Amino acid sequence: MSENRKRIISVKLKERSYDLEIGYNLLKLLPESLSNWLPASRYNVEVPGLAILVTDSNVDALFAEKTIANLEQYGWRVHKSIVTAGESAKEFSVVKQLYTDFATFQADRRTVVLALGGGVIGDLAGFVAATFARGLPYVQLPTSFLAMVDSSVGGKVGVNLTQGKNLVGAFHQPVGVLIDSQTLETLPQREFTSGLAEVVKYGTIMDRQFFEQLETKADSIQDRTGEVLEEIIAHCCTLKAQIVQQDEFERLGKRVILNYGHTVAHALEAVSEYGQFLHGEAVAIGMIAESKLAERFGMIDSQITIRQESLLTKLGLPTVIPKSDALTTDALWNCMMLDKKNRSGKLRFVLPTEIGHVEVNENVSREDVCKTIDAMRSP
């Protein structure tokens, strides 16, 4: 496996612009990347200086100590905060734990936060970085496929409430994103498969040709060939960067298309208390539910949904709502009514009009949603 290839993608947001570096075995180059990303004129950060690495109990044993040792070789002083792995870490008791750690480590605005882990760690560490001392610079070091193709880019950070996912959060752009595809070699299969849902999402919402390539390559993608995965990661990040550059704070309606499948997905996650579904699994089900909703409105024919179902199934993702006493239609509806896209008490859904294009629909009734959900249940 070549260690020399590296792709660089820029997210252009004026004074908040940053680069994504994508390649194999890049974590060893983190000290060099930090020197490039943290010019004194922009962040007033001492390089090398103080860094706090936030990771979880799974990733810690795999990559944390090696990353810290590498940074210390270059003169960095690094403290580590470990949280329990899983979505349950995105709650306020864990936020408080990290605030306490940061205070104990005497973090200030010149301290760099390193988020080493999957989407949960990126969201959590990013939220703490956004709010501790009114804002610390932070770097995304994603180790899951889902975080690499989606959540590490764009600056959305946050934590969950019992009532809904990511209801408390901020927009806080990283100073850089380092994506090391080597970390995928240790990623459990279920976690890897979960990330593929976001990949399919990108093809469905804005790139028909990419969707068609995924249909052709579905079997080989599961082999995790390094260069193939890096191409997919780079393409998804490029697409997301284009949207984020147009609508950084999701005020113009352009960025909202990235939420395709997520209205139903977030409800599934919250109602099941973040223990039954991985995020990508819920997104896969959510995409099919929202595609069927588009069918109900005559926006697409059934073949558009069937193609999505077929691709998701080939990639090992679920497409129906499993049997569960907790996942009642009323409970899912009530949770959807807290969705962040809603306006004036009206649900707003991102719905496909064809493969490669979606539109926001604000005229969705409770009856439409409930009938669609009922039809999604496994026999």
N, C-alpha and C positions, 0 to 999 in steps of 0.2 A: 504494500500500500504506500503510495507516494505521500511524503509529508510536506511537499513543497507547494502544492496547489492551494490557492486562496482566492476567493472571490470577495470583492468589496462592493457593498450597496450603500448608497447614501440616502438618508432621510432628510430632506431639505426643508427646514423649519426656521429659517433665518438664524437668530441667535441661539435657538435650541436644536440646530442641526446636529446630526451624529452619523457615524458609520456603523455598518454591520460587517463583520469579518466572518466568512464562512469557509471552512476547510477541515482538514484532518490533522489531529494532534496539535491544535492551536492553543490549548490551555498553557502549554509551555511558553508561548509567546506573550502571555498576559502582561508581564512587566513592560515589554516594549509597547504594547497597545495602550496601556495606561499612560505612558509618557506622551504618546501622540494625542490621546483624547483629553488630557487634563492640562492644557497650557495655563500657566499662571495668570495670564492676562484675562482669561475667561472665567476661571473658577476660583482663583486665589487658593489653590490647593498645593500643599507641599508634595513634591514628587522626587524621591519616594517619601511617603509619610505614613499616616495612620489609616488603616483599612479595617472594616468589620465585615467578615465573611458570614453571611447567613445561609444556612443549609438545613437539610432535614436528616432524620436518623437513617435513611437509606443511602442517600448520596454521600453523607459524611465519610463512611468507610471506604467509598470508592475513589473519590476525587479530592476531598477537602484537604487532607494533610499534605498531599503532593503539591496542590496549588499553593498552600500557605508556605511550604518549604521553598518553593520556587520564588515566591515574592520576597521572602526574607533574605534569600541570596542576593537580591538586588537592593537591599536596604529598607524594605517596607517593614513596618511594625503591624502585625496582623492579629486581631482578636477574632474568636469564632463564637457564633451563637447557633445552637442546634435546636430545632423544633421537631416534634413528632411528625412523621411523614403522613400525608393525606389531606384531604379537603378540610378536615376538622381543624387544621391549624389556622385557617382563615377566620379566626374569631378574636374578640377583644381581649380575652384572657391571655392569648398568645401575644397579641400586640403589646399588652402591658409588660409581659415578660421581656420582650425585645427592648421596649423603652428603658426598662430597668437595666438590662445588659448594656445598652448604649451609654446610659448615665454612669454606670460603674466603670466602663472603659474610657470615660471622660471624652466622649465624642463631641465634636463641635462642627461648625459648618465647613471646616477644612478636612473632615473625615470622609473617606470614600466608602460607600456601602457596596458590597459585592454579593449579588443574588445568585447563588450556585445551586441550581435544582430545576425542577419543572415549573409549570405554570403557577402552582400554589405558592412556591417560594418567590417567584418573580412578582406576583401580586402582593404578597405579604411584605416582603422586604422593601419593595417599591413604595408601599403605603407608609411604612415606618420611616423610610428615607424622606418621603414627601412631607411628613408631619413633625418629625423630631427636630427640634431647634429651628422650626419653620422651613426646613428643607435642606437635605444633604445631597450631594451628587451620588449617583449610583450607577452600577454597571450590571447589565444582564449577562449571565453565564448559563444559558439554558442547557439542560441535560436530557430533556424529554423531547420527543419528536413534535408533540403538540406545541410546546413552548417555542421550539425552533421555527416552526412554520407560521406561528400566529401570535401568541400572547406576549412574547418578548419584544415585539415591535409595536410602537404606537403610543406608549406612555400611559395606558390605562392601568391603574393600580387600585386595589381595594380589598375589602373583607366582607364576609357574609353576615346577615342577620338570620334569625330563625325564620322570618317571614319571606326571605328571598336572597338570592345570590348577588354579591357585589353591590348591595344597596348603599354601602358607605365606601367612598373612594375618592380618587382625585386623578387629574391628568398630570403626570410627572414624568417627563421624558428622560430616558437614560442618557448618559454621556457617551455610551457605546454599547454594542452588543457583540459578544464573541461567541460564535457558534462552532463548537468542535464536534464534528460528526463521529469522532472516535468514541464519544461517550454513549452513542447509541448501541454499541456492541454489548453493553451490560444491561440495556433496558429490557425489562420483562416484555414478553410478546403482547400481552393485553394492553400495556401502556403504549407500545409502538402502534398497535392497531388503532387505538383511540385517537392518536394524532392524525391518522389518515382521514378522519371525518372532516377536519378543517381543510385538508387538501382538496377533497371533493367539493367542499363549499366554495372554494375559490374558483374552481372550474365552472360551477353552476351559476355563480353570481356575475362573473365578468370575463370568462375566457372559454369559449366553446371549444377551441382547438386544444387547449390544455385538458379539458374534460375528455375529449376524444382520445388523447394520448394516454390518459389514465385508464380508459376502457381497454386499450390495446396492451398496456403494460401491467395490468392488475396483478398477474401472477409473478412477474419478475420483481415488482415492488416489494413483495413479501420476503424476497431473498435478502433484502437490506444491502444491496450492492452499494458501496460507499459513494461512488461518483454519481450514480443514479439518484440517490437520496439527496446529495448536495445540489444537484440540478433542480430537484423538486423544491427543496428548501429555498434556494435562491429565487426561484420563480414566484413562489408564494410570498416571500418577503418583498420582492419587487412590486407585486400587485398591491400588497397592503401599504407599502410606502407611498404608492401613487395616490391611494385614497386618503391616507393620513395627511399628506401634503396639501390636499385640497380642503380638508375639513378636520383640522387637528382636534378640536374640542366638540365635535359632533353637533354643531349648531346649524349647519347648512343643509343637513339631510343627506349628504353624500356618504358620510362614514357609516350611517345607519345600515347600509346594505350588508356590512360585515356581520350583522346580527342574524342573517338568514339561518333559520333553524333554532335560534337561541331563545326565542320567547317560550316555546314549548320545552326546550331543553332545560332552561333554568328552573322552570316549574317542576319538572321531573326530579331534578337534583334536590331542590328545596323540600318538596313534599316527602321525598324518601330520606330526608335528613342527611343528605350528602354521603350516604353509605352504600347505596345500591348501584349507582352508575358512575363510571368515569366520565369526565366531561365530554369527550368525543363520542362516547356511546350515546349519551343523551342528545348530543347535537345530531347524530345520524338519525335517530328516531324523530327529532324535531324537524329536520329537513323534509322527511317524508310526510309528516303531519301537515307541514305548511305547504308542501307541494299539492297534497290532496285538497287543502283549503283553496288553493288557486284553481284546481280543477272544478271545485264546487261553484266558483265564481265565473267559470268559463274563460279564464285567462290562459289556460293551457289544456291540451288533451292528455289523456291518461298515459300516452307513450313517454312524455317527459318525466312523469313520476316513475314509470317502470324502468327507465334507463338509470335513474338515480338508485332505485331499489336494487337493481341488478349489480351495479358497480359497488355499492356499499356492502352487499352480501358477499361478492367476490373478495372483497378486502377484509371480510370477517367481522363486519359491524352489524348491530341489530337494526331492524327496521319496523318493529312492532312494539307496543307497550306491553310489558310482561304482566302476568297476573300478580296482583298485589292488593291486599285489603286497604293499604294506605293511599294508593294512587287512584282515588276516586275522581270522577269527572269534576265534581264540585270543588274538591280541594285543588285540583290543577287550575281550574278557572280562577278561583280566588287568588291563587298565587300569581297568575298571569296579570291580574289587575294591578299588581305592584310593579310591573315591568317598567324599566327606566325610559323606554321609548314612548310610553303612553302620554297622551295630551288631553287635559280636561276630562279625565275619566274614560277616555276612549282608547281601546286597544289599537296599536299600530303594528301590523305584520309586514315583514319583508316577504314578498311572494314572487315566484318565478313567472316570467312571461314566455321564456324559451330557455334552452340551455345557453348560458352565457349572459343572461340579463334578468334583472329582478326590478320590482317596483314596490314602493311602500303603499299599503292599503289601509285606510283609516275607517273603512265602513264594514267592519267585521262584527257580527252580532254574537251574542252568547250562544244562540241556537246553532249558528254555523260552526263555532268552535267546538261545542259539546258533541255535536253529531260527528264531526270529523274525528275527535278523540275516541269516541265510542267505537267507530269503525276501525280504529288502529289497534284495538286490543287483540292479543294473541288468543287463539281458540282454546 
